[in-house]
């Protein structure tokens, strides 16, 4: 993958609830015309005028139902030269690793991955999460139940951020 030029629309969802995976597929998968229509309506209500129509990206989604499985998918994707740009991670995923431990392990070997903690109930406060993971511009929280537009905006912005970071890294390597 030529990460400096190509968009990376690969997203991993790590959550123990199958319905959450289905929700993400509806929002970010190939047929999310309803989400695009929702965004158009929201923009019209905020800005008063219709905006030029843009096609929303079709994200490539993979699923893991436990933290360790998600970590292994991240490892395999990177080894194959097809890394994930971002990961949505639930906090509570019994009986295995919780979301914070999963993020910690992913970032230990792939620190460039953008992460959204997506949870209804957390065993950690924000301060505890920061204490374990450190302050990071790669970490956001999205509360369940989530809004479709927020998920689509996060995926669009964070995959683009990942691409720009890779482009910057390539330019710095070229300068050296």
Phi and psi in degrees as a GROMACS rama.xvg file:
@    title "Ramachandran Plot"
@    xaxis  label "Phi"
@    yaxis  label "Psi"
@TYPE xy
-86.4322  87.8951  UNK-2
-65.9324  -18.9827  UNK-3
-78.0681  -21.593  UNK-4
-111.65  -33.9162  UNK-5
-93.0381  144.948  UNK-6
-73.9641  143.206  UNK-7
-111.056  105.541  UNK-8
-104.242  24.7326  UNK-9
-86.7622  123.433  UNK-10
-129.16  138.184  UNK-11
-111.336  134.024  UNK-12
-110  121.936  UNK-13
-116.135  107.025  UNK-14
-158.99  141.988  UNK-15
-82.39  -3.92654  UNK-16
-102.726  118.327  UNK-17
-59.5824  -35.4608  UNK-18
-63.5207  -32.0576  UNK-19
-65.4319  -41.9619  UNK-20
-61.3329  -41.6755  UNK-21
-63.3302  -41.344  UNK-22
-60.4557  -45.7247  UNK-23
-62.3676  -39.0444  UNK-24
-64.3265  -39.6267  UNK-25
-64.0381  -38.8257  UNK-26
-78.655  -44.9966  UNK-27
-107.173  -10.8251  UNK-28
-73.3147  -169.46  UNK-29
-60.8143  -31.552  UNK-30
-114.12  79.6539  UNK-31
-119.63  40.9427  UNK-32
-60.0978  -34.7031  UNK-33
-63.288  -39.905  UNK-34
-65.3495  -40.059  UNK-35
-64.1828  -41.7894  UNK-36
-62.8101  -39.3702  UNK-37
-61.5806  -41.8082  UNK-38
-64.3189  -43.9866  UNK-39
-59.0471  -42.4659  UNK-40
-64.9009  -42.8052  UNK-41
-63.0245  -42.9458  UNK-42
-63.3933  -42.0295  UNK-43
-63.135  -39.3974  UNK-44
-71.4749  -32.1617  UNK-45
-78.7627  -42.6535  UNK-46
-106.999  -8.63001  UNK-47
83.433  -19.9992  UNK-48
-127.69  147.677  UNK-49
-64.4954  144.823  UNK-50
-99.2408  157.702  UNK-51
-58.8982  138.948  UNK-52
-72.7818  131.718  UNK-53
-124.732  141.922  UNK-54
-78.1024  130.545  UNK-55
-74.2142  148.979  UNK-56
-67.4026  150.563  UNK-57
-100.621  109.483  UNK-58
-83.0424  149.687  UNK-59
-96.8799  112.486  UNK-60
-107.204  138.191  UNK-61
-123.454  157.592  UNK-62
-124.91  142.551  UNK-63
-137.005  142.358  UNK-64
-104.472  -3.14583  UNK-65
-143.002  155.539  UNK-66
-58.8976  -44.6175  UNK-67
-63.4419  -39.6324  UNK-68
-63.9877  -40.2681  UNK-69
-62.679  -43.911  UNK-70
-58.9529  -44.2201  UNK-71
-63.6397  -38.4647  UNK-72
-64.0692  -40.84  UNK-73
-61.549  -43.9336  UNK-74
-61.0181  -48.3234  UNK-75
-64.7676  -40.7342  UNK-76
-63.4594  -43.2058  UNK-77
-65.2252  -42.4205  UNK-78
-63.2956  -32.0733  UNK-79
-83.0838  -1.24274  UNK-80
77.3804  19.3758  UNK-81
-129.196  65.0735  UNK-82
-67.5799  158.888  UNK-83
-81.3802  140.303  UNK-84
-81.2296  -33.3986  UNK-85
-151.266  162.469  UNK-86
-137.655  131.383  UNK-87
-94.7407  126.508  UNK-88
-129.159  127.679  UNK-89
-77.6451  155.096  UNK-90
-86.2619  -49.682  UNK-91
-92.0725  115.472  UNK-92
-143.176  65.5005  UNK-93
-63.0023  149.911  UNK-94
-99.1498  -0.152603  UNK-95
-91.5002  -147.045  UNK-96
-60.7748  143.493  UNK-97
-83.9802  175.765  UNK-98
-62.925  -36.9848  UNK-99
-67.3234  -44.4874  UNK-100
-63.1057  -38.1983  UNK-101
-62.0425  -47.2005  UNK-102
-61.9071  -44.5884  UNK-103
-55.7188  -45.6477  UNK-104
-70.2606  -40.0366  UNK-105
-62.6744  -48.3564  UNK-106
-67.8367  -23.4913  UNK-107
-63.3841  -30.4287  UNK-108
-115.115  -19.0496  UNK-109
-137.583  71.6581  UNK-110
-68.4463  -11.5003  UNK-111
-82.8733  -12.0944  UNK-112
-66.8982  130.46  UNK-113
-81.2564  135.907  UNK-114
-127.553  135.587  UNK-115
-118.194  116.548  UNK-116
-77.9665  121.122  UNK-117
-123.44  104.219  UNK-118
-151.887  152.573  UNK-119
-92.1427  -40.988  UNK-120
-130.509  130.711  UNK-121
-120.764  142.802  UNK-122
-84.7034  1.09379  UNK-123
-124.281  141.24  UNK-124
-81.8591  168.368  UNK-125
-57.7015  -43.1344  UNK-126
-60.7751  -39.9722  UNK-127
-67.5902  -38.56  UNK-128
-61.527  -45.4713  UNK-129
-65.0844  -38.687  UNK-130
-61.6514  -38.3519  UNK-131
-80.7289  -38.6522  UNK-132
-102.566  -18.8348  UNK-133
84.0391  158.476  UNK-134
-66.068  133.998  UNK-135
-149.191  139.955  UNK-136
-83.8103  5.51388  UNK-137
-104.387  8.92889  UNK-138
-125.267  125.692  UNK-139
-131.415  161.577  UNK-140
-120.435  136.949  UNK-141
-128.321  119.679  UNK-142
-81.8815  138.942  UNK-143
-85.245  145.182  UNK-144
-71.9534  137.047  UNK-145
-93.1065  162.035  UNK-146
-93.7937  134.189  UNK-147
-56.0957  -42.2  UNK-148
-64.7233  -41.2604  UNK-149
-62.3668  -41.8241  UNK-150
-62.4029  -46.0376  UNK-151
-63.928  -42.0686  UNK-152
-64.7156  -43.7095  UNK-153
-61.3804  -46.4065  UNK-154
-61.9826  -43.7665  UNK-155
-64.3311  -49.0788  UNK-156
-67.7584  -42.7649  UNK-157
-75.4551  -32.5506  UNK-158
-69.6698  -34.6741  UNK-159
-68.6922  -39.9446  UNK-160
-60.2255  -44.0699  UNK-161
-58.3266  -45.7662  UNK-162
-60.8017  -44.2524  UNK-163
-65.1112  -37.2365  UNK-164
-64.9001  -39.4547  UNK-165
-67.4929  -39.4163  UNK-166
-62.8785  -43.4171  UNK-167
-61.8532  -43.9155  UNK-168
-60.5646  -42.9114  UNK-169
-62.5471  -42.829  UNK-170
-64.0579  -40.9027  UNK-171
-64.9356  -40.4895  UNK-172
-61.2489  -40.8153  UNK-173
-64.3597  -37.7316  UNK-174
-66.7176  -34.6169  UNK-175
